[in-house]
C-alpha cells in the first residue's frame, strides 16, 4: 500500500507523464500528416492518457484516504 510520501511521489510521476504525453498528442495532431500510422498513434496516446488519468484518480484517492486516517483521532 502507498504511504503518503510514496503516494505523492507516484502522483508527481503520473502528472509528469500526463503532461509529456499531452504535449506529444498536441504535436502529433498539429503535424496532422493524415497517415494511418499518425491516426493510430494519436488514438493509442489518447488511450494511454485516459489510463494515466484513471491511475492519478486512484492514487489521489489512496493518498487522501491515508492522510485522513492519520489525522483523525
N, C-alpha and C positions, 0 to 999 in steps of 0.2 A: 504494500500500500504506500502511496505517496505521503510523505510528511509535508509540512507547509513549505520548507525551504526547497526540497526537491521538486515539489509541485510548481512552485514559482519559476524555477529554472526550466522545467519542462514546458511551462506555459510560454516563457520567453522564447524558447526554441521554436515552438509551434508558430508563434506570432512572426518570428523571423522567416520561417518557411512560407507562411501565408503571404507576407509582403513580397518576398522574392518571386514566388510563383505568380502572384497577381501582376507584377511588373512584366514577367515573361508572357503572360496571356495578353496583356495590353500591347506589347511589342509585336507579338505574332499577329494579332488582329490588325494592327496598324500596317504591317507589311502586306497582309491580305493578298498573297500570291494566287489564291483561288485554286491551288492544287489540292488534290485529295489528301495528300500527306499533311498539308497545313491544317486542313479541316479536322482530320483525325487527331492531330497533335493538340489542337485547341480544345477539342472535346475531352481528351484524356487529362489535360491540365485542369480544366474546369471540374472534372470529376475528382481529381486529387485535391483541389481547393475545397470542395464540398466535404470530403473526408477529413481534411485538416481542421475545418471549422467545427465539425462534429467532435473531433478529438479535443479541440480547445474548449468547447462547451462542457464536455465530460470532465476534463481536468479542472476547469474552473469550479464546477460543482463539488468535486472531491476536495479541492483545496479550501473552498469556502466552508464546507461542512467540517473539515478538520479544524479550521480556525474557530468555528462555533463551538465545537466540543471542548476545545482548550480554554475558551474564555468564559463559558457559562458554568457557574459553580453553584 
